[in-house]
Amino acid sequence: MSNIETSDEVVASPSKSFAIGTIIYGFVGLFAAFALSIEKIHLLLNKDAVLSCDVNPFISCGRVMAKAQASLFGFPNSFIGIMAFTAPIFVGFAVLAGAQFKQWFWRIYLVGISMGFVFVLWLFTQSTYVIHVLCPYCMVAWIAMIPLFWKTLIWSGAEGVIDVPVKTVGFFVRALDYGWAFILGTELLAVIAIIISFWSSWQVFF
């Protein structure tokens, strides 16, 4: 673990497994965002189009995309996803190629990933509790963002990219080997929330 003192110092690169995971999750999220964008274009061309992800009244991309939450900034959220999920892919390949970045770069990257995670949490709550419709491709994007956030946050705490209380440094270092537990725990909570929210209409899914 490197000893980081200033934002101008180079931080030791993450592990190869970190880079590979970042690339994989980035491509998964990019696929979901691209698929959503294509489906949105289909809707723009034909408002009555039946989309490939429209399974039933409660599992439907089309019904979600028709809501204001799907275009929070005036254009489809999926366009943001296409740009956002490109960053982890770039970072992952750069690390595999031997690139080393300064502390300020990793901090900006963590801020970006954290903002994406918060945005995903907001979309999840809106879809689950407000719109009450699940979008398949959206869920794929959520699944991709969760590990990106936890792996980046834990590594940043362990490597000194972010300032954490001295007593917690050991926790972050040990957590590097157990990042999957945080990922699985978050996804499990999401599944439980969905089951509870859709409990009265679960039979429609089948």
MDAnalysis code that builds the backbone (N, CA, C; Angstrom):
import MDAnalysis as mda
import numpy as np

u = mda.Universe.empty(618, n_residues=206, atom_resindex=np.repeat(np.arange(206), 3), trajectory=True)
u.add_TopologyAttr("name", ["N", "CA", "C"] * 206)
u.add_TopologyAttr("resid", np.arange(1, 207))
u.add_TopologyAttr("resname", ["MET", "SER", "ASN", "ILE", "GLU", "THR", "SER", "ASP", "GLU", "VAL", "VAL", "ALA", "SER", "PRO", "SER", "LYS", "SER", "PHE", "ALA", "ILE", "GLY", "THR", "ILE", "ILE", "TYR", "GLY", "PHE", "VAL", "GLY", "LEU", "PHE", "ALA", "ALA", "PHE", "ALA", "LEU", "SER", "ILE", "GLU", "LYS", "ILE", "HIS", "LEU", "LEU", "LEU", "ASN", "LYS", "ASP", "ALA", "VAL", "LEU", "SER", "CYS", "ASP", "VAL", "ASN", "PRO", "PHE", "ILE", "SER", "CYS", "GLY", "ARG", "VAL", "MET", "ALA", "LYS", "ALA", "GLN", "ALA", "SER", "LEU", "PHE", "GLY", "PHE", "PRO", "ASN", "SER", "PHE", "ILE", "GLY", "ILE", "MET", "ALA", "PHE", "THR", "ALA", "PRO", "ILE", "PHE", "VAL", "GLY", "PHE", "ALA", "VAL", "LEU", "ALA", "GLY", "ALA", "GLN", "PHE", "LYS", "GLN", "TRP", "PHE", "TRP", "ARG", "ILE", "TYR", "LEU", "VAL", "GLY", "ILE", "SER", "MET", "GLY", "PHE", "VAL", "PHE", "VAL", "LEU", "TRP", "LEU", "PHE", "THR", "GLN", "SER", "THR", "TYR", "VAL", "ILE", "HIS", "VAL", "LEU", "CYS", "PRO", "TYR", "CYS", "MET", "VAL", "ALA", "TRP", "ILE", "ALA", "MET", "ILE", "PRO", "LEU", "PHE", "TRP", "LYS", "THR", "LEU", "ILE", "TRP", "SER", "GLY", "ALA", "GLU", "GLY", "VAL", "ILE", "ASP", "VAL", "PRO", "VAL", "LYS", "THR", "VAL", "GLY", "PHE", "PHE", "VAL", "ARG", "ALA", "LEU", "ASP", "TYR", "GLY", "TRP", "ALA", "PHE", "ILE", "LEU", "GLY", "THR", "GLU", "LEU", "LEU", "ALA", "VAL", "ILE", "ALA", "ILE", "ILE", "ILE", "SER", "PHE", "TRP", "SER", "SER", "TRP", "GLN", "VAL", "PHE", "PHE"])
u.atoms.positions = np.array([
    [0.849, -1.194, 0.000],
    [0.000, 0.000, 0.000],
    [0.883, 1.241, 0.000],
    [0.621, 2.177, -0.897],
    [1.452, 3.362, -1.005],
    [1.115, 4.379, 0.065],
    [2.087, 5.244, 0.361],
    [1.890, 6.284, 1.365],
    [1.609, 7.597, 0.645],
    [0.338, 8.012, 0.581],
    [-0.045, 9.187, -0.176],
    [-0.044, 10.414, 0.729],
    [0.678, 11.480, 0.322],
    [0.731, 12.686, 1.119],
    [0.120, 13.885, 0.402],
    [0.293, 13.954, -0.907],
    [-0.258, 15.069, -1.668],
    [-0.990, 14.537, -2.877],
    [-1.872, 15.378, -3.420],
    [-2.656, 14.965, -4.581],
    [-1.817, 14.871, -5.837],
    [-0.536, 15.338, -5.795],
    [0.331, 15.275, -6.963],
    [1.118, 13.974, -7.033],
    [1.056, 13.177, -5.970],
    [1.812, 11.937, -5.956],
    [1.095, 10.848, -6.739],
    [1.902, 9.986, -7.349],
    [1.360, 8.868, -8.112],
    [0.922, 7.774, -7.150],
    [-0.247, 7.224, -7.395],
    [-0.783, 6.156, -6.553],
    [-0.470, 4.810, -7.199],
    [-0.065, 3.847, -6.397],
    [0.185, 2.504, -6.914],
    [-1.067, 1.978, -7.601],
    [-0.899, 1.410, -8.773],
    [-2.039, 0.953, -9.558],
    [-2.795, -0.174, -8.856],
    [-4.103, -0.257, -9.079],
    [-4.886, -1.362, -8.510],
    [-4.426, -2.690, -9.106],
    [-4.943, -3.770, -8.557],
    [-4.561, -5.101, -9.023],
    [-5.124, -5.389, -10.419],
    [-4.596, -6.433, -11.030],
    [-5.070, -6.847, -12.349],
    [-6.533, -7.267, -12.280],
    [-6.918, -7.946, -11.199],
    [-8.318, -8.386, -11.065],
    [-9.248, -7.179, -10.942],
    [-8.791, -6.120, -10.265],
    [-9.568, -4.884, -10.154],
    [-9.801, -4.309, -11.549],
    [-8.738, -4.254, -12.348],
    [-8.837, -3.687, -13.692],
    [-9.764, -4.508, -14.581],
    [-9.607, -5.829, -14.522],
    [-10.447, -6.701, -15.360],
    [-11.914, -6.573, -14.962],
    [-12.166, -6.558, -13.643],
    [-13.540, -6.400, -13.170],
    [-14.125, -5.077, -13.612],
    [-13.320, -4.014, -13.536],
    [-13.772, -2.693, -13.955],
    [-14.148, -2.684, -15.429],
    [-13.360, -3.357, -16.245],
    [-13.647, -3.441, -17.680],
    [-14.943, -4.207, -17.929],
    [-15.092, -5.342, -17.260],
    [-16.279, -6.181, -17.463],
    [-17.546, -5.431, -17.045],
    [-17.535, -4.849, -15.840],
    [-18.711, -4.128, -15.357],
    [-18.999, -2.913, -16.240],
    [-17.935, -2.284, -16.736],
    [-18.119, -1.146, -17.626],
    [-18.830, -1.548, -18.904],
    [-18.419, -2.677, -19.477],
    [-19.044, -3.146, -20.712],
    [-20.489, -3.602, -20.478],
    [-20.744, -4.216, -19.326],
    [-22.116, -4.627, -18.995],
    [-23.018, -3.397, -18.904],
    [-22.553, -2.379, -18.188],
    [-23.332, -1.154, -18.073],
    [-23.497, -0.454, -19.402],
    [-22.434, -0.454, -20.211],
    [-22.490, 0.179, -21.528],
    [-23.497, -0.526, -22.432],
    [-23.515, -1.851, -22.359],
    [-24.492, -2.617, -23.139],
    [-25.912, -2.235, -22.756],
    [-26.167, -2.164, -21.450],
    [-27.511, -1.823, -20.976],
    [-27.908, -0.423, -21.429],
    [-26.990, 0.540, -21.300],
    [-27.282, 1.921, -21.691],
    [-27.515, 2.022, -23.203],
    [-26.714, 1.296, -23.976],
    [-26.863, 1.316, -25.429],
    [-28.188, 0.687, -25.847],
    [-28.542, -0.446, -25.210],
    [-29.805, -1.118, -25.533],
    [-30.994, -0.219, -25.207],
    [-30.923, 0.473, -24.063],
    [-31.996, 1.400, -23.681],
    [-32.106, 2.546, -24.684],
    [-30.977, 3.026, -25.153],
    [-30.985, 4.128, -26.120],
    [-31.637, 3.694, -27.432],
    [-31.332, 2.482, -27.859],
    [-31.943, 1.949, -29.083],
    [-33.445, 1.827, -28.916],
    [-33.862, 1.317, -27.761],
    [-35.298, 1.163, -27.505],
    [-35.985, 2.534, -27.458],
    [-35.310, 3.527, -26.902],
    [-35.867, 4.879, -26.848],
    [-36.058, 5.433, -28.244],
    [-35.103, 5.181, -29.124],
    [-35.224, 5.632, -30.520],
    [-36.410, 4.965, -31.190],
    [-36.621, 3.669, -30.891],
    [-37.784, 2.962, -31.441],
    [-39.072, 3.645, -31.006],
    [-39.120, 4.056, -29.749],
    [-40.324, 4.730, -29.239],
    [-40.518, 6.095, -29.893],
    [-39.427, 6.790, -30.145],
    [-39.529, 8.098, -30.780],
    [-40.041, 7.970, -32.209],
    [-39.635, 6.889, -32.876],
    [-40.069, 6.664, -34.253],
    [-41.493, 6.127, -34.315],
    [-41.872, 5.380, -33.285],
    [-43.214, 4.793, -33.249],
    [-43.648, 4.675, -31.792],
    [-44.502, 5.593, -31.356],
    [-44.911, 5.626, -29.950],
    [-45.687, 4.387, -29.533],
    [-46.201, 3.625, -30.501],
    [-46.949, 2.410, -30.195],
    [-46.095, 1.151, -30.314],
    [-44.809, 1.332, -30.495],
    [-43.912, 0.183, -30.678],
    [-43.878, -0.691, -29.431],
    [-43.826, -2.004, -29.654],
    [-43.689, -2.969, -28.564],
    [-42.205, -3.305, -28.445],
    [-41.613, -2.969, -27.342],
    [-40.179, -3.143, -27.168],
    [-39.829, -4.556, -26.729],
    [-38.591, -4.958, -27.006],
    [-38.138, -6.304, -26.649],
    [-38.099, -6.509, -25.141],
    [-38.018, -5.419, -24.385],
    [-37.937, -5.526, -22.930],
    [-39.285, -5.299, -22.254],
    [-40.362, -5.244, -23.038],
    [-41.708, -5.122, -22.473],
    [-42.277, -6.518, -22.249],
    [-42.148, -7.002, -21.021],
    [-42.566, -8.369, -20.696],
    [-44.019, -8.410, -20.229],
    [-44.363, -7.526, -19.302],
    [-45.728, -7.432, -18.777],
    [-45.898, -6.043, -18.168],
    [-47.062, -5.735, -17.616],
    [-47.277, -4.378, -17.081],
    [-46.288, -3.934, -16.004],
    [-45.634, -4.902, -15.345],
    [-44.739, -4.544, -14.254],
    [-43.264, -4.723, -14.604],
    [-42.974, -5.310, -15.755],
    [-41.602, -5.427, -16.249],
    [-41.598, -4.867, -17.665],
    [-41.215, -3.612, -17.787],
    [-41.336, -2.933, -19.069],
    [-40.419, -1.717, -19.145],
    [-39.560, -1.701, -20.156],
    [-38.719, -0.525, -20.373],
    [-39.562, 0.631, -20.894],
    [-40.504, 0.300, -21.778],
    [-41.326, 1.326, -22.399],
    [-42.106, 2.154, -21.400],
    [-42.699, 1.509, -20.424],
    [-43.497, 2.230, -19.426],
    [-42.612, 3.108, -18.544],
    [-41.403, 2.644, -18.273],
    [-40.487, 3.446, -17.461],
    [-39.979, 4.641, -18.259],
    [-39.617, 4.410, -19.523],
    [-39.071, 5.479, -20.341],
    [-40.098, 6.569, -20.638],
    [-41.372, 6.244, -20.467],
    [-42.420, 7.234, -20.705],
    [-42.547, 8.222, -19.543],
    [-41.892, 7.922, -18.428],
    [-41.977, 8.767, -17.239],
    [-40.894, 9.856, -17.253],
    [-41.178, 10.941, -16.533],
    [-40.234, 12.069, -16.468],
    [-38.903, 11.659, -15.852],
    [-38.932, 10.695, -14.927],
    [-37.696, 10.275, -14.254],
    [-36.685, 9.684, -15.233],
    [-37.162, 9.189, -16.380],
    [-36.279, 8.562, -17.364],
    [-35.496, 9.587, -18.179],
    [-35.865, 10.846, -18.053],
    [-35.166, 11.935, -18.752],
    [-34.968, 13.081, -17.766],
    [-34.235, 12.812, -16.721],
    [-34.107, 13.752, -15.610],
    [-33.534, 15.099, -16.038],
    [-32.604, 15.089, -16.986],
    [-31.951, 16.325, -17.416],
    [-32.436, 16.812, -18.779],
    [-33.595, 16.321, -19.194],
    [-34.165, 16.768, -20.458],
    [-33.858, 15.865, -21.632],
    [-33.052, 14.852, -21.417],
    [-32.751, 13.855, -22.448],
    [-32.641, 12.503, -21.764],
    [-32.775, 11.405, -22.519],
    [-32.795, 10.072, -21.906],
    [-31.588, 9.806, -21.001],
    [-31.869, 9.243, -19.830],
    [-30.794, 8.901, -18.895],
    [-29.791, 7.926, -19.507],
    [-30.260, 7.123, -20.446],
    [-29.376, 6.121, -21.066],
    [-28.217, 6.783, -21.800],
    [-28.426, 8.014, -22.304],
    [-27.335, 8.724, -22.974],
    [-26.223, 9.043, -21.978],
    [-26.620, 9.351, -20.751],
    [-25.630, 9.584, -19.690],
    [-24.879, 8.289, -19.422],
    [-25.619, 7.175, -19.403],
    [-25.006, 5.875, -19.145],
    [-23.948, 5.512, -20.173],
    [-24.222, 5.830, -21.438],
    [-23.254, 5.518, -22.490],
    [-21.938, 6.236, -22.223],
    [-22.024, 7.494, -21.819],
    [-20.802, 8.263, -21.526],
    [-20.164, 7.800, -20.217],
    [-20.997, 7.577, -19.204],
    [-20.479, 7.253, -17.873],
    [-19.783, 5.892, -17.827],
    [-20.364, 4.879, -18.456],
    [-19.782, 3.538, -18.375],
    [-18.555, 3.379, -19.264],
    [-18.280, 4.370, -20.099],
    [-17.061, 4.335, -20.902],
    [-15.832, 4.586, -20.036],
    [-15.997, 5.405, -18.996],
    [-14.870, 5.759, -18.130],
    [-14.233, 4.542, -17.449],
    [-15.017, 3.652, -16.809],
    [-14.393, 2.476, -16.183],
    [-13.656, 1.589, -17.186],
    [-14.182, 1.501, -18.393],
    [-13.522, 0.693, -19.417],
    [-12.153, 1.284, -19.737],
    [-12.119, 2.594, -19.911],
    [-10.853, 3.288, -20.185],
    [-9.868, 3.085, -19.040],
    [-10.336, 3.293, -17.817],
    [-9.464, 3.173, -16.648],
    [-8.936, 1.744, -16.511],
    [-9.809, 0.763, -16.705],
    [-9.404, -0.632, -16.584],
    [-8.319, -1.010, -17.575],
    [-8.505, -0.633, -18.833],
    [-7.497, -0.949, -19.854],
    [-6.199, -0.182, -19.602],
    [-6.320, 1.042, -19.115],
    [-5.117, 1.835, -18.816],
    [-4.290, 1.169, -17.718],
    [-4.966, 0.677, -16.687],
    [-4.266, 0.000, -15.587],
    [-3.595, -1.269, -16.097],
    [-4.298, -2.037, -16.928],
    [-3.712, -3.261, -17.489],
    [-2.493, -2.939, -18.345],
    [-2.515, -1.766, -18.974],
    [-1.397, -1.367, -19.832],
    [-0.226, -0.819, -19.023],
    [-0.396, -0.716, -17.708],
    [0.694, -0.260, -16.857],
    [0.647, 1.209, -16.495],
    [-0.453, 1.885, -16.826],
    [-0.557, 3.312, -16.510],
    [-0.669, 3.515, -15.002],
    [-0.089, 4.610, -14.536],
    [-0.197, 4.998, -13.130],
    [-0.730, 6.427, -13.072],
    [-1.734, 6.620, -12.238],
    [-2.384, 7.926, -12.157],
    [-2.103, 8.582, -10.807],
    [-2.190, 9.894, -10.809],
    [-1.983, 10.643, -9.576],
    [-3.232, 10.596, -8.710],
    [-3.040, 10.999, -7.467],
    [-4.126, 10.913, -6.499],
    [-5.346, 11.714, -6.944],
    [-5.135, 12.889, -7.526],
    [-6.269, 13.725, -7.929],
    [-7.122, 13.026, -8.985],
    [-6.467, 12.245, -9.855],
    [-7.220, 11.527, -10.882],
    [-8.138, 10.489, -10.246],
    [-7.575, 9.712, -9.309],
    [-8.372, 8.676, -8.665],
    [-9.483, 9.277, -7.827],
    [-9.264, 10.439, -7.250],
    [-10.312, 11.088, -6.474],
    [-11.459, 11.527, -7.379],
    [-11.109, 12.092, -8.531],
    [-12.153, 12.496, -9.485],
    [-12.910, 11.275, -9.973],
    [-12.168, 10.198, -10.236],
    [-12.800, 8.959, -10.698],
    [-13.757, 8.423, -9.639],
    [-13.349, 8.440, -8.373],
    [-14.201, 7.968, -7.285],
    [-15.444, 8.844, -7.150],
    [-15.272, 10.154, -7.278],
    [-16.425, 11.061, -7.218],
    [-17.410, 10.726, -8.326],
    [-16.890, 10.490, -9.536],
    [-17.755, 10.146, -10.664],
    [-18.497, 8.845, -10.439],
    [-17.783, 7.829, -9.951],
    [-18.404, 6.540, -9.673],
    [-19.444, 6.675, -8.567],
    [-19.126, 7.463, -7.545],
    [-20.058, 7.662, -6.429],
    [-21.321, 8.382, -6.894],
    [-21.167, 9.376, -7.749],
    [-22.328, 10.074, -8.301],
    [-23.192, 9.119, -9.119],
    [-22.537, 8.243, -9.871],
    [-23.280, 7.248, -10.643],
    [-24.044, 6.307, -9.734],
    [-23.419, 5.924, -8.623],
    [-24.064, 5.014, -7.678],
    [-25.277, 5.680, -7.036],
    [-25.130, 6.936, -6.633],
    [-26.245, 7.674, -6.033],
    [-27.380, 7.827, -7.048],
    [-27.020, 8.104, -8.294],
    [-28.023, 8.243, -9.345],
    [-28.782, 6.930, -9.544],
    [-28.045, 5.828, -9.523],
    [-28.663, 4.507, -9.661],
    [-29.599, 4.224, -8.489],
    [-29.176, 4.584, -7.272],
    [-30.044, 4.389, -6.103],
    [-31.337, 5.178, -6.253],
    [-31.226, 6.402, -6.750],
    [-32.418, 7.228, -6.961],
    [-33.329, 6.594, -8.006],
    [-32.750, 6.141, -9.115],
    [-33.541, 5.498, -10.164],
    [-34.207, 4.230, -9.639],
    [-33.476, 3.497, -8.799],
    [-34.031, 2.270, -8.213],
    [-35.251, 2.587, -7.365],
    [-35.151, 3.587, -6.506],
    [-36.288, 3.933, -5.641],
    [-37.466, 4.444, -6.458],
    [-37.178, 5.215, -7.502],
    [-38.256, 5.729, -8.348],
    [-38.966, 4.596, -9.082],
    [-38.186, 3.676, -9.612],
    [-38.759, 2.552, -10.353],
    [-39.534, 1.607, -9.447],
    [-38.989, 1.344, -8.261],
    [-39.570, 0.363, -7.353],
    [-40.763, 0.894, -6.583],
    [-40.681, 2.140, -6.132],
    [-41.704, 2.662, -5.226],
    [-42.623, 3.729, -5.826],
    [-42.161, 4.451, -6.853],
    [-42.968, 5.528, -7.423],
    [-43.639, 5.089, -8.723],
    [-42.830, 4.702, -9.713],
    [-43.376, 4.240, -10.988],
    [-43.974, 2.854, -10.846],
    [-43.380, 2.058, -9.985],
    [-43.810, 0.684, -9.711],
    [-43.768, -0.189, -10.974],
    [-42.726, 0.008, -11.747],
    [-42.473, -0.803, -12.937],
    [-40.966, -1.042, -13.004],
    [-40.574, -2.259, -13.339],
    [-39.160, -2.598, -13.430],
    [-38.719, -2.617, -14.888],
    [-37.595, -1.976, -15.153],
    [-37.031, -1.939, -16.505],
    [-35.852, -2.920, -16.558],
    [-35.944, -3.972, -17.366],
    [-34.881, -4.994, -17.411],
    [-33.490, -4.432, -17.691],
    [-33.377, -3.611, -18.719],
    [-32.065, -3.061, -19.048],
    [-31.560, -2.113, -17.964],
    [-32.494, -1.399, -17.328],
    [-32.106, -0.524, -16.214],
    [-31.489, -1.349, -15.096],
    [-32.096, -2.493, -14.809],
    [-31.596, -3.349, -13.739],
    [-30.208, -3.888, -14.052],
    [-29.940, -4.143, -15.334],
    [-28.600, -4.583, -15.728],
    [-27.588, -3.478, -15.433],
    [-27.967, -2.241, -15.721],
    [-27.091, -1.099, -15.433],
    [-26.871, -0.966, -13.932],
    [-27.916, -1.190, -13.140],
    [-27.773, -1.116, -11.680],
    [-26.777, -2.162, -11.201],
    [-26.931, -3.380, -11.724],
    [-26.062, -4.488, -11.328],
    [-24.602, -4.177, -11.653],
    [-24.364, -3.473, -12.756],
    [-22.996, -3.117, -13.140],
    [-22.424, -2.034, -12.243],
    [-23.245, -1.071, -11.845],
    [-22.757, 0.064, -11.066],
    [-22.405, -0.316, -9.631],
    [-23.135, -1.248, -9.046],
    [-22.903, -1.628, -7.648],
    [-21.471, -2.111, -7.402],
    [-20.963, -3.089, -8.161],
    [-19.575, -3.518, -7.918],
    [-18.550, -2.447, -8.276],
    [-18.839, -1.633, -9.286],
    [-17.918, -0.549, -9.631],
    [-17.731, 0.391, -8.443],
    [-18.833, 0.708, -7.772],
    [-18.763, 1.615, -6.627],
    [-18.008, 1.002, -5.464],
    [-18.404, -0.199, -5.044],
    [-17.804, -0.791, -3.860],
    [-16.321, -1.095, -4.053],
    [-15.951, -1.638, -5.205],
    [-14.551, -1.967, -5.433],
    [-13.680, -0.709, -5.461],
    [-14.202, 0.346, -6.072],
    [-13.432, 1.590, -6.151],
    [-13.329, 2.251, -4.786],
    [-14.428, 2.277, -4.045],
    [-14.423, 2.904, -2.722],
    [-13.483, 2.174, -1.762],
    [-13.591, 0.858, -1.710],
    [-12.761, 0.074, -0.793],
    [-11.281, 0.218, -1.138],
    [-10.961, 0.117, -2.430],
    [-9.559, 0.264, -2.847],
    [-9.046, 1.657, -2.518],
    [-9.862, 2.684, -2.720],
    [-9.451, 4.060, -2.438],
    [-9.164, 4.259, -0.958],
    [-9.980, 3.650, -0.101],
    [-9.750, 3.750, 1.334],
    [-8.511, 3.009, 1.769],
    [-8.265, 1.854, 1.167],
    [-7.106, 1.045, 1.540],
    [-5.808, 1.652, 1.036],
    [-5.865, 2.304, -0.126],
    [-4.653, 2.825, -0.753],
    [-4.339, 4.264, -0.371],
    [-5.219, 4.901, 0.391],
    [-4.967, 6.267, 0.816],
    [-5.368, 7.319, -0.187],
    [-6.141, 6.924, -1.189],
    [-6.626, 7.889, -2.174],
    [-7.544, 8.905, -1.494],
    [-8.340, 8.421, -0.572],
    [-9.200, 9.293, 0.222],
    [-8.750, 9.232, 1.676],
    [-8.996, 10.300, 2.385],
    [-8.605, 10.354, 3.793],
    [-9.656, 9.655, 4.642],
    [-9.241, 8.609, 5.314],
    [-10.132, 7.880, 6.205],
    [-9.504, 7.865, 7.602],
    [-10.299, 7.739, 8.648],
    [-9.740, 7.652, 10.008],
    [-8.695, 6.553, 10.096],
    [-7.619, 6.830, 10.798],
    [-6.509, 5.874, 10.910],
    [-6.990, 4.506, 11.382],
    [-7.932, 4.494, 12.318],
    [-8.425, 3.230, 12.867],
    [-9.164, 2.385, 11.841],
    [-9.608, 3.002, 10.741],
    [-10.379, 2.259, 9.740],
    [-9.534, 1.777, 8.562],
    [-8.275, 2.200, 8.511],
    [-7.422, 1.811, 7.391],
    [-7.311, 0.294, 7.299],
    [-7.103, -0.352, 8.447],
    [-7.016, -1.814, 8.461],
    [-8.282, -2.465, 7.945],
    [-9.418, -1.874, 8.262],
    [-10.691, -2.404, 7.780],
    [-10.739, -2.374, 6.262],
    [-10.335, -1.247, 5.664],
    [-10.369, -1.123, 4.208],
    [-9.392, -2.103, 3.553],
    [-8.225, -2.269, 4.170],
    [-7.233, -3.199, 3.622],
    [-7.772, -4.621, 3.637],
    [-8.376, -5.022, 4.757],
    [-8.951, -6.368, 4.839],
    [-10.148, -6.515, 3.895],
    [-10.891, -5.437, 3.722],
    [-12.089, -5.483, 2.884],
    [-11.765, -5.697, 1.413],
    [-10.501, -5.463, 1.023],
    [-10.114, -5.690, -0.370],
    [-10.392, -7.130, -0.793],
    [-10.264, -8.051, 0.162],
    [-10.497, -9.469, -0.137],
    [-11.958, -9.869, 0.018],
    [-12.768, -8.959, 0.528],
    [-14.163, -9.292, 0.783],
    [-15.124, -8.291, 0.144],
    [-14.659, -7.669, -0.934],
    [-15.508, -6.716, -1.634],
    [-16.802, -7.356, -2.123],
    [-16.718, -8.638, -2.448],
    [-17.897, -9.350, -2.952],
    [-19.026, -9.339, -1.925],
    [-18.672, -9.314, -0.628],
    [-19.696, -9.331, 0.417],
    [-20.517, -8.039, 0.402],
    [-19.841, -6.911, 0.185],
    [-20.547, -5.627, 0.106],
    [-21.433, -5.583, -1.143],
    [-20.900, -6.118, -2.233],
    [-21.654, -6.149, -3.495],
    [-22.888, -7.031, -3.353],
    [-22.668, -8.235, -2.849],
    [-23.774, -9.180, -2.691],
    [-24.809, -8.648, -1.706],
    [-24.340, -8.036, -0.621],
    [-25.253, -7.496, 0.378],
    [-26.138, -6.402, -0.199],
    [-25.545, -5.504, -0.997],
    [-26.313, -4.422, -1.618],
    [-27.342, -4.972, -2.591],
    [-26.923, -5.932, -3.407],
    [-27.848, -6.512, -4.384],
    [-28.951, -7.310, -3.697],
    [-28.622, -7.960, -2.589],
    [-29.624, -8.715, -1.841],
    [-30.671, -7.780, -1.245],
    [-30.221, -6.650, -0.705],
    [-31.164, -5.661, -0.168],
    [-32.079, -5.141, -1.267],
    [-31.527, -4.937, -2.466],
    [-32.331, -4.458, -3.592],
    [-33.389, -5.489, -3.973],
    [-32.996, -6.762, -3.995],
    [-33.938, -7.833, -4.342],
    [-35.055, -7.906, -3.307],
    [-34.697, -7.815, -2.038],
    [-35.703, -7.860, -0.969],
    [-36.674, -6.690, -1.108],
    [-36.139, -5.508, -1.387],
    [-36.991, -4.322, -1.551],
    [-37.958, -4.508, -2.707],
    [-37.486, -5.086, -3.813],
    [-38.339, -5.323, -4.982],
    [-39.425, -6.338, -4.656],
    [-39.048, -7.424, -3.979],
    [-40.019, -8.464, -3.625],
    [-41.133, -7.891, -2.755],
    [-40.745, -7.091, -1.769],
    [-41.735, -6.503, -0.868],
    [-42.640, -5.527, -1.616],
    [-42.032, -4.679, -2.453],
    [-42.804, -3.661, -3.169],
    [-43.790, -4.272, -4.157],
    [-43.387, -5.377, -4.800],
    [-44.225, -5.985, -5.825],
    [-44.936, -7.240, -5.319],
    [-44.984, -7.424, -4.017],
    [-45.523, -8.656, -3.444],
    [-46.944, -8.941, -3.905],
    [-47.793, -7.925, -3.941],
    [-49.207, -8.130, -4.272],
    [-49.430, -8.453, -5.745],
    [-48.431, -8.224, -6.587],
    [-48.622, -8.475, -8.018],
    [-47.587, -9.443, -8.581],
    [-46.954, -10.242, -7.712],
    [-45.906, -11.148, -8.167],
    [-46.404, -12.162, -9.174],
    [-47.667, -12.572, -9.056],
    [-48.175, -13.603, -9.962],
    [-48.212, -13.143, -11.409],
    [-48.270, -11.829, -11.646],
    [-48.296, -11.308, -13.001],
    [-46.988, -11.581, -13.722],
    [-45.898, -11.695, -12.944],
    [-44.603, -11.936, -13.533],
    [-44.536, -13.285, -14.268],
    [-45.423, -14.184, -13.871],
    [-45.387, -15.526, -14.440],
    [-46.574, -15.790, -15.343],
])
